Amino acid sequence: MAEELNFEKAVERLDYINAKLEAGNLPLEEALSLYEEGVNLCKKASKILEEAKQKITELSEEGNG
């Protein structure tokens, strides 16, 4: 994906991948490729959430300081 991947787009793509994998009618190679993409998207989404959590913590500390 050429454009910057944001959290919402990652979740949308994960939903698509999940539906395709759950259907169970994919060739093994395609299923493995989608699974690998899903794992990478999960890592990206987790990183985005962790960064957001850190930002909220920093802002909260600034507000209390």
All heavy atoms as TSV, in Angstrom:
chain	resi	resn	atom	element	x	y	z
A	1	MET	N	N	0.841	-1.184	0.000
A	1	MET	CA	C	0.000	0.000	0.000
A	1	MET	C	C	0.881	1.241	0.000
A	1	MET	O	O	1.687	1.425	0.888
A	1	MET	CB	C	-0.901	-0.001	1.230
A	1	MET	CG	C	-1.928	-1.102	1.228
A	1	MET	SD	S	-3.007	-0.992	2.675
A	1	MET	CE	C	-3.803	-2.564	2.507
A	2	ALA	N	N	0.684	2.060	-1.013
A	2	ALA	CA	C	1.536	3.219	-1.184
A	2	ALA	C	C	1.222	4.327	-0.191
A	2	ALA	O	O	2.117	5.011	0.273
A	2	ALA	CB	C	1.407	3.748	-2.614
A	3	GLU	N	N	-0.052	4.504	0.131
A	3	GLU	CA	C	-0.421	5.570	1.052
A	3	GLU	C	C	-0.160	5.149	2.497
A	3	GLU	O	O	-0.018	3.976	2.799
A	3	GLU	CB	C	-1.886	5.953	0.867
A	3	GLU	CG	C	-2.841	4.810	1.121
A	3	GLU	CD	C	-4.272	5.150	0.775
A	3	GLU	OE1	O	-4.646	4.963	-0.385
A	3	GLU	OE2	O	-4.988	5.583	1.682
A	4	GLU	N	N	-0.103	6.143	3.365
A	4	GLU	CA	C	0.140	5.880	4.784
A	4	GLU	C	C	-1.010	5.068	5.365
A	4	GLU	O	O	-2.179	5.404	5.192
A	4	GLU	CB	C	0.285	7.203	5.538
A	4	GLU	CG	C	0.550	7.044	7.005
A	4	GLU	CD	C	1.867	6.364	7.339
A	4	GLU	OE1	O	2.799	6.465	6.535
A	4	GLU	OE2	O	1.947	5.745	8.413
A	5	LEU	N	N	-0.679	3.999	6.025
A	5	LEU	CA	C	-1.686	3.131	6.626
A	5	LEU	C	C	-2.048	3.657	8.002
A	5	LEU	O	O	-1.202	3.773	8.870
A	5	LEU	CB	C	-1.132	1.709	6.747
A	5	LEU	CG	C	-2.093	0.667	7.288
A	5	LEU	CD1	C	-3.205	0.405	6.273
A	5	LEU	CD2	C	-1.364	-0.616	7.585
A	6	ASN	N	N	-3.334	4.004	8.184
A	6	ASN	CA	C	-3.767	4.447	9.494
A	6	ASN	C	C	-4.504	3.298	10.183
A	6	ASN	O	O	-4.724	2.237	9.608
A	6	ASN	CB	C	-4.616	5.719	9.401
A	6	ASN	CG	C	-5.907	5.522	8.634
A	6	ASN	OD1	O	-6.476	4.435	8.580
A	6	ASN	ND2	N	-6.373	6.586	8.000
A	7	PHE	N	N	-4.876	3.531	11.432
A	7	PHE	CA	C	-5.498	2.485	12.237
A	7	PHE	C	C	-6.791	1.978	11.597
A	7	PHE	O	O	-7.021	0.773	11.505
A	7	PHE	CB	C	-5.763	3.012	13.651
A	7	PHE	CG	C	-6.386	1.990	14.547
A	7	PHE	CD1	C	-5.611	0.987	15.110
A	7	PHE	CD2	C	-7.743	2.011	14.815
A	7	PHE	CE1	C	-6.178	0.020	15.930
A	7	PHE	CE2	C	-8.320	1.063	15.636
A	7	PHE	CZ	C	-7.536	0.066	16.194
A	8	GLU	N	N	-7.624	2.893	11.166
A	8	GLU	CA	C	-8.915	2.510	10.598
A	8	GLU	C	C	-8.753	1.661	9.345
A	8	GLU	O	O	-9.475	0.677	9.148
A	8	GLU	CB	C	-9.760	3.749	10.294
A	8	GLU	CG	C	-10.255	4.475	11.531
A	8	GLU	CD	C	-9.202	5.339	12.224
A	8	GLU	OE1	O	-8.107	5.574	11.659
A	8	GLU	OE2	O	-9.466	5.767	13.358
A	9	LYS	N	N	-7.807	2.031	8.491
A	9	LYS	CA	C	-7.571	1.254	7.267
A	9	LYS	C	C	-6.996	-0.123	7.598
A	9	LYS	O	O	-7.312	-1.112	6.937
A	9	LYS	CB	C	-6.650	2.013	6.318
A	9	LYS	CG	C	-7.335	3.196	5.673
A	9	LYS	CD	C	-6.422	3.913	4.720
A	9	LYS	CE	C	-7.137	5.135	4.139
A	9	LYS	NZ	N	-6.282	5.893	3.247
A	10	ALA	N	N	-6.158	-0.184	8.607
A	10	ALA	CA	C	-5.598	-1.470	9.027
A	10	ALA	C	C	-6.698	-2.402	9.519
A	10	ALA	O	O	-6.750	-3.577	9.144
A	10	ALA	CB	C	-4.531	-1.274	10.110
A	11	VAL	N	N	-7.606	-1.865	10.334
A	11	VAL	CA	C	-8.707	-2.677	10.859
A	11	VAL	C	C	-9.635	-3.114	9.725
A	11	VAL	O	O	-10.081	-4.262	9.687
A	11	VAL	CB	C	-9.481	-1.910	11.958
A	11	VAL	CG1	C	-10.756	-2.633	12.341
A	11	VAL	CG2	C	-8.594	-1.714	13.180
A	12	GLU	N	N	-9.896	-2.211	8.800
A	12	GLU	CA	C	-10.743	-2.549	7.651
A	12	GLU	C	C	-10.128	-3.692	6.844
A	12	GLU	O	O	-10.819	-4.642	6.469
A	12	GLU	CB	C	-10.916	-1.308	6.771
A	12	GLU	CG	C	-11.829	-1.496	5.596
A	12	GLU	CD	C	-11.967	-0.215	4.788
A	12	GLU	OE1	O	-12.341	0.820	5.372
A	12	GLU	OE2	O	-11.686	-0.257	3.575
A	13	ARG	N	N	-8.844	-3.604	6.597
A	13	ARG	CA	C	-8.166	-4.654	5.842
A	13	ARG	C	C	-8.142	-5.957	6.641
A	13	ARG	O	O	-8.315	-7.045	6.080
A	13	ARG	CB	C	-6.737	-4.209	5.486
A	13	ARG	CG	C	-5.933	-5.205	4.687
A	13	ARG	CD	C	-6.484	-5.426	3.309
A	13	ARG	NE	N	-5.633	-6.396	2.595
A	13	ARG	CZ	C	-5.968	-7.017	1.503
A	13	ARG	NH1	N	-7.124	-6.758	0.916
A	13	ARG	NH2	N	-5.153	-7.879	0.938
A	14	LEU	N	N	-7.936	-5.871	7.953
A	14	LEU	CA	C	-7.963	-7.065	8.799
A	14	LEU	C	C	-9.329	-7.743	8.761
A	14	LEU	O	O	-9.414	-8.972	8.722
A	14	LEU	CB	C	-7.588	-6.713	10.241
A	14	LEU	CG	C	-6.102	-6.548	10.505
A	14	LEU	CD1	C	-5.883	-5.887	11.856
A	14	LEU	CD2	C	-5.389	-7.876	10.425
A	15	ASP	N	N	-10.394	-6.953	8.756
A	15	ASP	CA	C	-11.740	-7.514	8.643
A	15	ASP	C	C	-11.898	-8.278	7.329
A	15	ASP	O	O	-12.472	-9.370	7.288
A	15	ASP	CB	C	-12.804	-6.423	8.739
A	15	ASP	CG	C	-13.008	-5.910	10.151
A	15	ASP	OD1	O	-12.616	-6.611	11.113
A	15	ASP	OD2	O	-13.567	-4.803	10.294
A	16	TYR	N	N	-11.401	-7.690	6.251
A	16	TYR	CA	C	-11.469	-8.336	4.941
A	16	TYR	C	C	-10.683	-9.652	4.946
A	16	TYR	O	O	-11.184	-10.692	4.501
A	16	TYR	CB	C	-10.920	-7.384	3.871
A	16	TYR	CG	C	-10.731	-8.043	2.533
A	16	TYR	CD1	C	-11.814	-8.234	1.681
A	16	TYR	CD2	C	-9.473	-8.478	2.120
A	16	TYR	CE1	C	-11.643	-8.840	0.442
A	16	TYR	CE2	C	-9.297	-9.091	0.895
A	16	TYR	CZ	C	-10.385	-9.272	0.061
A	16	TYR	OH	O	-10.212	-9.889	-1.158
A	17	ILE	N	N	-9.462	-9.600	5.462
A	17	ILE	CA	C	-8.620	-10.798	5.517
A	17	ILE	C	C	-9.280	-11.877	6.363
A	17	ILE	O	O	-9.314	-13.051	5.976
A	17	ILE	CB	C	-7.211	-10.447	6.054
A	17	ILE	CG1	C	-6.454	-9.615	5.021
A	17	ILE	CG2	C	-6.432	-11.703	6.437
A	17	ILE	CD1	C	-5.161	-9.016	5.524
A	18	ASN	N	N	-9.826	-11.489	7.494
A	18	ASN	CA	C	-10.487	-12.435	8.379
A	18	ASN	C	C	-11.638	-13.136	7.662
A	18	ASN	O	O	-11.785	-14.358	7.747
A	18	ASN	CB	C	-10.977	-11.726	9.638
A	18	ASN	CG	C	-11.530	-12.680	10.653
A	18	ASN	OD1	O	-10.872	-13.643	11.024
A	18	ASN	ND2	N	-12.740	-12.413	11.102
A	19	ALA	N	N	-12.453	-12.364	6.961
A	19	ALA	CA	C	-13.595	-12.945	6.245
A	19	ALA	C	C	-13.125	-13.927	5.173
A	19	ALA	O	O	-13.699	-15.016	5.018
A	19	ALA	CB	C	-14.441	-11.837	5.623
A	20	LYS	N	N	-12.067	-13.551	4.447
A	20	LYS	CA	C	-11.540	-14.442	3.400
A	20	LYS	C	C	-11.004	-15.732	4.001
A	20	LYS	O	O	-11.258	-16.816	3.476
A	20	LYS	CB	C	-10.432	-13.737	2.602
A	20	LYS	CG	C	-10.865	-12.559	1.785
A	20	LYS	CD	C	-11.532	-12.963	0.496
A	20	LYS	CE	C	-10.494	-13.434	-0.508
A	20	LYS	NZ	N	-11.037	-13.705	-1.825
A	21	LEU	N	N	-10.274	-15.622	5.099
A	21	LEU	CA	C	-9.698	-16.818	5.725
A	21	LEU	C	C	-10.780	-17.697	6.342
A	21	LEU	O	O	-10.708	-18.927	6.252
A	21	LEU	CB	C	-8.657	-16.425	6.767
A	21	LEU	CG	C	-7.363	-15.821	6.224
A	21	LEU	CD1	C	-6.489	-15.331	7.367
A	21	LEU	CD2	C	-6.613	-16.806	5.352
A	22	GLU	N	N	-11.780	-17.076	6.945
A	22	GLU	CA	C	-12.854	-17.854	7.561
A	22	GLU	C	C	-13.698	-18.588	6.523
A	22	GLU	O	O	-14.263	-19.636	6.826
A	22	GLU	CB	C	-13.746	-16.962	8.424
A	22	GLU	CG	C	-13.130	-16.634	9.758
A	22	GLU	CD	C	-14.066	-15.864	10.676
A	22	GLU	OE1	O	-15.124	-15.370	10.213
A	22	GLU	OE2	O	-13.734	-15.770	11.864
A	23	ALA	N	N	-13.787	-18.049	5.317
A	23	ALA	CA	C	-14.551	-18.711	4.262
A	23	ALA	C	C	-13.953	-20.083	3.942
A	23	ALA	O	O	-14.667	-21.010	3.571
A	23	ALA	CB	C	-14.607	-17.833	3.013
A	24	GLY	N	N	-12.632	-20.183	4.094
A	24	GLY	CA	C	-11.965	-21.472	3.964
A	24	GLY	C	C	-11.838	-22.024	2.558
A	24	GLY	O	O	-11.554	-23.200	2.383
A	25	ASN	N	N	-12.030	-21.208	1.553
A	25	ASN	CA	C	-11.965	-21.714	0.191
A	25	ASN	C	C	-10.788	-21.149	-0.609
A	25	ASN	O	O	-10.840	-21.085	-1.825
A	25	ASN	CB	C	-13.283	-21.437	-0.542
A	25	ASN	CG	C	-13.636	-19.966	-0.556
A	25	ASN	OD1	O	-12.954	-19.153	0.047
A	25	ASN	ND2	N	-14.714	-19.620	-1.245
A	26	LEU	N	N	-9.748	-20.783	0.086
A	26	LEU	CA	C	-8.558	-20.227	-0.566
A	26	LEU	C	C	-7.511	-21.304	-0.776
A	26	LEU	O	O	-7.370	-22.208	0.047
A	26	LEU	CB	C	-7.943	-19.124	0.301
A	26	LEU	CG	C	-8.779	-17.891	0.571
A	26	LEU	CD1	C	-8.069	-16.999	1.579
A	26	LEU	CD2	C	-9.041	-17.135	-0.712
A	27	PRO	N	N	-6.742	-21.162	-1.846
A	27	PRO	CA	C	-5.572	-22.040	-1.985
A	27	PRO	C	C	-4.603	-21.763	-0.835
A	27	PRO	O	O	-4.560	-20.651	-0.298
A	27	PRO	CB	C	-4.961	-21.618	-3.322
A	27	PRO	CG	C	-6.015	-20.837	-4.033
A	27	PRO	CD	C	-6.910	-20.268	-2.985
A	28	LEU	N	N	-3.844	-22.765	-0.456
A	28	LEU	CA	C	-2.940	-22.662	0.688
A	28	LEU	C	C	-2.002	-21.467	0.584
A	28	LEU	O	O	-1.842	-20.719	1.549
A	28	LEU	CB	C	-2.139	-23.954	0.845
A	28	LEU	CG	C	-1.134	-23.980	1.993
A	28	LEU	CD1	C	-1.849	-23.762	3.322
A	28	LEU	CD2	C	-0.356	-25.283	1.989
A	29	GLU	N	N	-1.393	-21.265	-0.568
A	29	GLU	CA	C	-0.438	-20.162	-0.728
A	29	GLU	C	C	-1.101	-18.808	-0.510
A	29	GLU	O	O	-0.538	-17.934	0.149
A	29	GLU	CB	C	0.223	-20.209	-2.113
A	29	GLU	CG	C	1.188	-21.361	-2.285
A	29	GLU	CD	C	2.353	-21.301	-1.307
A	29	GLU	OE1	O	2.898	-20.199	-1.071
A	29	GLU	OE2	O	2.717	-22.361	-0.774
A	30	GLU	N	N	-2.307	-18.629	-1.028
A	30	GLU	CA	C	-3.024	-17.363	-0.841
A	30	GLU	C	C	-3.418	-17.178	0.622
A	30	GLU	O	O	-3.308	-16.082	1.166
A	30	GLU	CB	C	-4.261	-17.309	-1.731
A	30	GLU	CG	C	-4.955	-15.965	-1.703
A	30	GLU	CD	C	-6.143	-15.886	-2.649
A	30	GLU	OE1	O	-6.328	-16.788	-3.482
A	30	GLU	OE2	O	-6.888	-14.900	-2.540
A	31	ALA	N	N	-3.860	-18.248	1.251
A	31	ALA	CA	C	-4.228	-18.187	2.665
A	31	ALA	C	C	-3.021	-17.812	3.520
A	31	ALA	O	O	-3.125	-16.978	4.420
A	31	ALA	CB	C	-4.823	-19.514	3.132
A	32	LEU	N	N	-1.880	-18.405	3.243
A	32	LEU	CA	C	-0.664	-18.084	3.992
A	32	LEU	C	C	-0.249	-16.632	3.779
A	32	LEU	O	O	0.167	-15.952	4.722
A	32	LEU	CB	C	0.474	-19.021	3.592
A	32	LEU	CG	C	0.387	-20.441	4.126
A	32	LEU	CD1	C	1.464	-21.315	3.493
A	32	LEU	CD2	C	0.493	-20.465	5.629
A	33	SER	N	N	-0.365	-16.171	2.548
A	33	SER	CA	C	-0.009	-14.794	2.239
A	33	SER	C	C	-0.923	-13.814	2.981
A	33	SER	O	O	-0.457	-12.821	3.556
A	33	SER	CB	C	-0.100	-14.569	0.729
A	33	SER	OG	O	0.182	-13.230	0.414
A	34	LEU	N	N	-2.222	-14.096	2.975
A	34	LEU	CA	C	-3.168	-13.237	3.692
A	34	LEU	C	C	-2.921	-13.289	5.196
A	34	LEU	O	O	-3.007	-12.265	5.886
A	34	LEU	CB	C	-4.605	-13.640	3.378
A	34	LEU	CG	C	-5.139	-13.206	2.018
A	34	LEU	CD1	C	-6.511	-13.819	1.763
A	34	LEU	CD2	C	-5.204	-11.694	1.907
A	35	TYR	N	N	-2.625	-14.475	5.707
A	35	TYR	CA	C	-2.348	-14.615	7.139
A	35	TYR	C	C	-1.128	-13.775	7.520
A	35	TYR	O	O	-1.142	-13.059	8.526
A	35	TYR	CB	C	-2.124	-16.078	7.500
A	35	TYR	CG	C	-1.910	-16.292	8.966
A	35	TYR	CD1	C	-2.990	-16.374	9.826
A	35	TYR	CD2	C	-0.630	-16.393	9.504
A	35	TYR	CE1	C	-2.808	-16.554	11.197
A	35	TYR	CE2	C	-0.439	-16.572	10.860
A	35	TYR	CZ	C	-1.529	-16.657	11.698
A	35	TYR	OH	O	-1.325	-16.824	13.047
A	36	GLU	N	N	-0.087	-13.855	6.707
A	36	GLU	CA	C	1.127	-13.069	6.969
A	36	GLU	C	C	0.821	-11.572	6.935
A	36	GLU	O	O	1.270	-10.814	7.799
A	36	GLU	CB	C	2.205	-13.405	5.940
A	36	GLU	CG	C	3.499	-12.653	6.158
A	36	GLU	CD	C	4.583	-13.016	5.168
A	36	GLU	OE1	O	4.285	-13.662	4.146
A	36	GLU	OE2	O	5.740	-12.653	5.423
A	37	GLU	N	N	0.037	-11.146	5.966
A	37	GLU	CA	C	-0.353	-9.736	5.894
A	37	GLU	C	C	-1.134	-9.342	7.146
A	37	GLU	O	O	-0.926	-8.267	7.710
A	37	GLU	CB	C	-1.194	-9.481	4.647
A	37	GLU	CG	C	-1.602	-8.036	4.494
A	37	GLU	CD	C	-2.500	-7.772	3.299
A	37	GLU	OE1	O	-2.724	-8.684	2.476
A	37	GLU	OE2	O	-2.993	-6.631	3.203
A	38	GLY	N	N	-2.017	-10.227	7.587
A	38	GLY	CA	C	-2.803	-9.967	8.784
A	38	GLY	C	C	-1.942	-9.799	10.021
A	38	GLY	O	O	-2.181	-8.904	10.841
A	39	VAL	N	N	-0.946	-10.648	10.157
A	39	VAL	CA	C	-0.027	-10.542	11.300
A	39	VAL	C	C	0.689	-9.192	11.267
A	39	VAL	O	O	0.795	-8.509	12.288
A	39	VAL	CB	C	0.984	-11.714	11.306
A	39	VAL	CG1	C	2.110	-11.469	12.299
A	39	VAL	CG2	C	0.273	-13.027	11.605
A	40	ASN	N	N	1.147	-8.801	10.099
A	40	ASN	CA	C	1.844	-7.515	9.975
A	40	ASN	C	C	0.913	-6.340	10.260
A	40	ASN	O	O	1.309	-5.363	10.901
A	40	ASN	CB	C	2.474	-7.382	8.591
A	40	ASN	CG	C	3.650	-8.310	8.406
A	40	ASN	OD1	O	4.349	-8.650	9.362
A	40	ASN	ND2	N	3.873	-8.754	7.190
A	41	LEU	N	N	-0.338	-6.443	9.810
A	41	LEU	CA	C	-1.307	-5.391	10.096
A	41	LEU	C	C	-1.615	-5.309	11.587
A	41	LEU	O	O	-1.777	-4.217	12.133
A	41	LEU	CB	C	-2.597	-5.623	9.305
A	41	LEU	CG	C	-2.530	-5.305	7.816
A	41	LEU	CD1	C	-3.771	-5.854	7.103
A	41	LEU	CD2	C	-2.392	-3.825	7.580
A	42	CYS	N	N	-1.700	-6.452	12.248
A	42	CYS	CA	C	-1.929	-6.464	13.703
A	42	CYS	C	C	-0.788	-5.759	14.425
A	42	CYS	O	O	-1.031	-4.984	15.359
A	42	CYS	CB	C	-2.059	-7.894	14.219
A	42	CYS	SG	S	-3.672	-8.624	13.916
A	43	LYS	N	N	0.426	-6.024	14.005
A	43	LYS	CA	C	1.584	-5.367	14.617
A	43	LYS	C	C	1.511	-3.863	14.407
A	43	LYS	O	O	1.763	-3.076	15.327
A	43	LYS	CB	C	2.883	-5.915	14.025
A	43	LYS	CG	C	3.196	-7.329	14.459
A	43	LYS	CD	C	4.466	-7.820	13.786
A	43	LYS	CE	C	4.751	-9.266	14.130
A	43	LYS	NZ	N	5.940	-9.779	13.437
A	44	LYS	N	N	1.162	-3.443	13.189
A	44	LYS	CA	C	1.065	-2.020	12.878
A	44	LYS	C	C	-0.031	-1.362	13.707
A	44	LYS	O	O	0.165	-0.302	14.300
A	44	LYS	CB	C	0.802	-1.838	11.379
A	44	LYS	CG	C	0.564	-0.417	10.942
A	44	LYS	CD	C	1.788	0.441	11.054
A	44	LYS	CE	C	1.518	1.823	10.464
A	44	LYS	NZ	N	2.590	2.750	10.702
A	45	ALA	N	N	-1.202	-2.011	13.776
A	45	ALA	CA	C	-2.318	-1.448	14.541
A	45	ALA	C	C	-1.970	-1.362	16.027
A	45	ALA	O	O	-2.302	-0.376	16.688
A	45	ALA	CB	C	-3.580	-2.290	14.325
A	46	SER	N	N	-1.302	-2.377	16.551
A	46	SER	CA	C	-0.887	-2.359	17.960
A	46	SER	C	C	0.087	-1.219	18.220
A	46	SER	O	O	-0.001	-0.546	19.255
A	46	SER	CB	C	-0.243	-3.688	18.339
A	46	SER	OG	O	-1.188	-4.717	18.340
A	47	LYS	N	N	0.991	-0.989	17.285
A	47	LYS	CA	C	1.955	0.102	17.431
A	47	LYS	C	C	1.237	1.454	17.436
A	47	LYS	O	O	1.547	2.326	18.253
A	47	LYS	CB	C	2.978	0.057	16.299
A	47	LYS	CG	C	4.028	1.139	16.392
A	47	LYS	CD	C	5.024	1.066	15.264
A	47	LYS	CE	C	6.005	2.213	15.384
A	47	LYS	NZ	N	6.828	2.381	14.201
A	48	ILE	N	N	0.266	1.609	16.550
A	48	ILE	CA	C	-0.494	2.858	16.496
A	48	ILE	C	C	-1.232	3.080	17.806
A	48	ILE	O	O	-1.241	4.189	18.356
A	48	ILE	CB	C	-1.476	2.842	15.303
A	48	ILE	CG1	C	-0.705	2.882	13.980
A	48	ILE	CG2	C	-2.450	4.016	15.388
A	48	ILE	CD1	C	-1.554	2.610	12.753
A	49	LEU	N	N	-1.861	2.030	18.337
A	49	LEU	CA	C	-2.576	2.150	19.611
A	49	LEU	C	C	-1.633	2.469	20.757
A	49	LEU	O	O	-1.959	3.283	21.630
A	49	LEU	CB	C	-3.337	0.855	19.917
A	49	LEU	CG	C	-4.593	0.605	19.097
A	49	LEU	CD1	C	-5.163	-0.764	19.430
A	49	LEU	CD2	C	-5.623	1.691	19.343
A	50	GLU	N	N	-0.472	1.857	20.776
A	50	GLU	CA	C	0.503	2.117	21.832
A	50	GLU	C	C	0.985	3.565	21.775
A	50	GLU	O	O	1.133	4.224	22.810
A	50	GLU	CB	C	1.688	1.154	21.717
A	50	GLU	CG	C	2.625	1.186	22.894
A	50	GLU	CD	C	1.957	0.875	24.227
A	50	GLU	OE1	O	1.110	-0.021	24.287
A	50	GLU	OE2	O	2.286	1.557	25.219
A	51	GLU	N	N	1.203	4.077	20.558
A	51	GLU	CA	C	1.619	5.471	20.403
A	51	GLU	C	C	0.514	6.419	20.876
A	51	GLU	O	O	0.791	7.441	21.519
A	51	GLU	CB	C	1.993	5.761	18.955
A	51	GLU	CG	C	3.280	5.094	18.538
A	51	GLU	CD	C	3.563	5.172	17.045
A	51	GLU	OE1	O	2.694	5.672	16.278
A	51	GLU	OE2	O	4.638	4.725	16.630
A	52	ALA	N	N	-0.737	6.088	20.573
A	52	ALA	CA	C	-1.857	6.913	21.021
A	52	ALA	C	C	-1.962	6.889	22.547
A	52	ALA	O	O	-2.187	7.924	23.177
A	52	ALA	CB	C	-3.161	6.420	20.392
A	53	LYS	N	N	-1.777	5.720	23.130
A	53	LYS	CA	C	-1.816	5.587	24.587
A	53	LYS	C	C	-0.719	6.441	25.231
A	53	LYS	O	O	-0.959	7.136	26.218
A	53	LYS	CB	C	-1.642	4.126	24.973
A	53	LYS	CG	C	-1.655	3.871	26.457
A	53	LYS	CD	C	-1.448	2.387	26.758
A	53	LYS	CE	C	-1.292	2.138	28.227
A	53	LYS	NZ	N	-1.038	0.728	28.525
A	54	GLN	N	N	0.477	6.399	24.650
A	54	GLN	CA	C	1.595	7.177	25.166
A	54	GLN	C	C	1.302	8.669	25.077
A	54	GLN	O	O	1.562	9.425	26.015
A	54	GLN	CB	C	2.879	6.844	24.408
A	54	GLN	CG	C	4.103	7.601	24.887
A	54	GLN	CD	C	4.477	7.284	26.325
A	54	GLN	OE1	O	4.320	6.155	26.775
A	54	GLN	NE2	N	4.953	8.268	27.046
A	55	LYS	N	N	0.721	9.091	23.953
A	55	LYS	CA	C	0.385	10.504	23.769
A	55	LYS	C	C	-0.653	10.948	24.805
A	55	LYS	O	O	-0.528	12.028	25.395
A	55	LYS	CB	C	-0.146	10.725	22.350
A	55	LYS	CG	C	-0.459	12.157	22.036
A	55	LYS	CD	C	0.806	12.972	21.949
A	55	LYS	CE	C	0.500	14.380	21.483
A	55	LYS	NZ	N	1.668	15.232	21.467
A	56	ILE	N	N	-1.659	10.113	25.050
A	56	ILE	CA	C	-2.676	10.437	26.057
A	56	ILE	C	C	-2.052	10.549	27.438
A	56	ILE	O	O	-2.359	11.463	28.202
A	56	ILE	CB	C	-3.809	9.384	26.034
A	56	ILE	CG1	C	-4.617	9.536	24.751
A	56	ILE	CG2	C	-4.697	9.508	27.266
A	56	ILE	CD1	C	-5.580	8.410	24.484
A	57	THR	N	N	-1.138	9.634	27.749
A	57	THR	CA	C	-0.447	9.671	29.043
A	57	THR	C	C	0.346	10.964	29.183
A	57	THR	O	O	0.278	11.629	30.217
A	57	THR	CB	C	0.482	8.456	29.193
A	57	THR	OG1	O	-0.306	7.263	29.114
A	57	THR	CG2	C	1.232	8.493	30.507
A	58	GLU	N	N	1.074	11.332	28.131
A	58	GLU	CA	C	1.865	12.564	28.168
A	58	GLU	C	C	0.979	13.787	28.348
A	58	GLU	O	O	1.274	14.680	29.143
A	58	GLU	CB	C	2.679	12.702	26.879
A	58	GLU	CG	C	3.816	11.717	26.763
A	58	GLU	CD	C	4.482	11.757	25.389
A	58	GLU	OE1	O	4.173	12.658	24.573
A	58	GLU	OE2	O	5.305	10.863	25.131
A	59	LEU	N	N	-0.132	13.832	27.624
A	59	LEU	CA	C	-1.035	14.983	27.721
A	59	LEU	C	C	-1.676	15.054	29.092
A	59	LEU	O	O	-1.857	16.144	29.657
A	59	LEU	CB	C	-2.097	14.903	26.637
A	59	LEU	CG	C	-1.608	15.130	25.211
A	59	LEU	CD1	C	-2.693	14.799	24.203
A	59	LEU	CD2	C	-1.100	16.541	25.023
A	60	SER	N	N	-2.014	13.899	29.658
A	60	SER	CA	C	-2.603	13.869	30.987
A	60	SER	C	C	-1.617	14.364	32.033
A	60	SER	O	O	-1.993	15.098	32.953
A	60	SER	CB	C	-3.059	12.450	31.341
A	60	SER	OG	O	-4.107	12.044	30.496
A	61	GLU	N	N	-0.371	13.956	31.901
A	61	GLU	CA	C	0.662	14.402	32.849
A	61	GLU	C	C	0.910	15.890	32.727
A	61	GLU	O	O	1.101	16.567	33.739
A	61	GLU	CB	C	1.950	13.609	32.617
A	61	GLU	CG	C	1.849	12.162	33.055
A	61	GLU	CD	C	3.050	11.339	32.676
A	61	GLU	OE1	O	3.982	11.851	32.025
A	61	GLU	OE2	O	3.065	10.130	33.017
A	62	GLU	N	N	0.882	16.412	31.494
A	62	GLU	CA	C	1.062	17.857	31.311
A	62	GLU	C	C	-0.100	18.620	31.942
A	62	GLU	O	O	0.104	19.672	32.539
A	62	GLU	CB	C	1.127	18.184	29.812
A	62	GLU	CG	C	2.419	17.792	29.160
A	62	GLU	CD	C	2.416	18.071	27.656
A	62	GLU	OE1	O	1.498	18.753	27.160
A	62	GLU	OE2	O	3.328	17.581	26.987
A	63	GLY	N	N	-1.292	18.092	31.815
A	63	GLY	CA	C	-2.472	18.744	32.385
A	63	GLY	C	C	-2.484	18.731	33.901
A	63	GLY	O	O	-3.031	19.613	34.539
A	64	ASN	N	N	-1.851	17.720	34.481
A	64	ASN	CA	C	-1.803	17.603	35.934
A	64	ASN	C	C	-0.575	18.278	36.537
A	64	ASN	O	O	-0.465	18.369	37.745
A	64	ASN	CB	C	-1.815	16.128	36.356
A	64	ASN	CG	C	-3.128	15.452	36.047
A	64	ASN	OD1	O	-4.176	16.101	36.023
A	64	ASN	ND2	N	-3.089	14.159	35.778
A	65	GLY	N	N	0.331	18.697	35.682
A	65	GLY	CA	C	1.592	19.262	36.168
A	65	GLY	C	C	1.492	20.714	36.340
A	65	GLY	O	O	1.870	21.462	37.103
